[in-house]
Amino acid sequence: MTLSSAAKAMWWMVLLRGVLAVILGLIALFAPGIALLGLIVLFGVYAILDGVTAIGAGIRARAVLPHWGWLVAQGVVSVLAGVVALVWPGATALTILVVIGVWAIVMGIAEVAGAFGARRMGATDWGWTLAGGIVGILFGIALLVQPGAGILAFVWLLGTFAVVFGILVIVWAVRLCSLARDVVQDAP
């Protein structure tokens, strides 16, 4: 499998990750009165779906991307965080803040590592992945440093993070789709 065929095969999975993140973010921003239990369930479902799509994208890209394991690692962390949130929905706000904070930091680190792996391979759009990883790390740190700042602030922070992250991932998906289309058009 070539890099262009990987881009063609996986761009829609990357797009799905971004769309799911934007949807989560918009719900959190425009309906902050949602009960904490609803937010925990929403986060759990999102994290599992995000994880499954990341694992799928990583596995599909394993033949051409030496850093495919970082995508799979992100996916596994997301699925585990989602399962924890769904299995223990009665967890306190502080606990879910810590779970989401750690999840965001680990995902962010995986994104940063993946970005540098893509850069070493000569990818031109690695900066978007790097930006998404940095946003994730900063979001996780903010949650861990100020856990008692209030659930409303958390909901708005989560919403903002999810929208920004989702937009960055959507841009990456569009670039992947464009790359795949350009390669097909340039083929003899």
N, C-alpha and C positions, 0 to 999 in steps of 0.2 A: 504494500500500500504506500503510495507516495504522499507527500505533504499536501498536495492539492486534492487528492482523492479523500484524504482525511478531513480536510476543510469542507469539502462537498458533503461528506457523510455526517459530519457532526455540527455544522453551523446552526441547525435548527434546535439541537439540544442546548447549545449555549444560549440561543435566543429564548428558549423556554425558561431557563434559569433566570434570565434577566426579567422576563415578563412576570414570573412568579414573585420575584423580589419586589418589583414595582407595585404589584397588586397588594402584597403584604404591607408595603410602606404606605400606600394610599389609604388602606383601611385603618391603619394605626393613626394616621394624621387626621383623617376626617371623621372618625368615629372613636374619639378617645374615651368615651364613656363605656366602651365594651368592658365587661367584667374581666377581672384578671384570669379567671378560669378560661374564658373564651380566648383570651390572648395566648394563654399557655397552649391550648389545643391548636390554635391557628399556627403558632410558632412550631409546634411539634409536627404538624402535617407539612408545613413549608420545609422544615429542615429535612424531613424524610424524602420529600419529592426532590429537593435540591440535591441531597446526597445521592439519590438514585440516578439523577441525570448526570451528576459529576462522575460517578463511578462508570456509567455507560460511556460518557465521552472519553474518559481516561482509558478504558479497555479498548475502545474502538481506535484510539490514537496510539496504542502501544507499539505498533510496528514502525511508526515514523517519528514519534516524539520520545526522546530519552527521558524527559521529565514527566511522562504520563503517570508515574506513580504518585506524584503530588496531587493530581486530580483525583485519583482513587483515594488517597489519604484524606483529602477534603471531604469526599463523599462519605467515607466511613465515619468520620467525625460528625458530619451532619446527621447521618442516620442515627448514630448513637445518641446525639443530643435530642433529636426528635423523639426517639423511643423513651428516653428518660422523662421528657416533658409529658408524654402521653400516659406513661405507666404511673407516674406520681403527680397527678394534676392538682392535688391539694397542697403542693409545695408552697412555701411562703414566697412573697414577692422578692425577698432578699435572695432566696435560693435560686429562683428563676433568673434573677439578675446576674448572679454569679455564673450559673450554667451558660447563659447567653454570652456573658462577657468572656468567659474562657473559650467558648465556641468561636466567637468572633476573632479573638486573638490567634487561635490555632489556625483557623481558616485564612486569616490575613497572612500569617507566616507562610502557609502553604502557597498562597497566591504570589507572594513576593519571591519565594524560591522558584516557583513555576515561571515567573516572569524572567528571572535571570537565566533559567534554563532555556527559555525561548530565545532570549537575546543571544546566548552563546550559539544557538543554531542559526542565527541570522534573521530571525523574525523581525519584521518592522513594527508590528503592533504590540510588542511586549510591554510598552509603557502603560497601556490601558489596564493590563493585568496587574502591573506594579501599583498603579493608582488605586485599584480596587482593594488590593492587599493592604496598602497603607491605611485606607479608610477603615477597613475591618479592624486592624490593630488599634487604631485610635479610638474607635467605637468601643471595643472591648475594654481598653484601659479606662475610658471615661466611666463605664459601668462599674468597674471594680473599685475605682477611686472614690466615687460618690454614690454608693448603693442606697443610702437613705434619703436621697434628694427627692424622692416621691415617685409614685408610679406614673403620674401624668407626664412628668419630665422623661421618664423612661419610655413611655409609649411614643412621645414625640421624637425622642432620639432614635428609637428603633425605626419609626416611620421614615425619618430623614435618611438614616443609614440605608435602609432597604431600597428607597427610591434612588439614591445616588449610586449604590452598588448595582442595582438593577439596570440603570441607564448605562453605566460603564460596561456591563456585561452585554447589553443589547448592542452597543456600539461595536464591541468586539465581535459579536455574531454577524453584524452587517458587514464588517470588514472580512470575516471568514467567507461569507457568502459571495462577496465581491471578488475575493481571491479565487475562489472555486470557479466563478463565472468567467473571470479573466483567463484562467488557465484553459478552460474548455474552449473559449473563443480563439486563443492563440494556438491551439493544437492543430497540427497539419491535417 
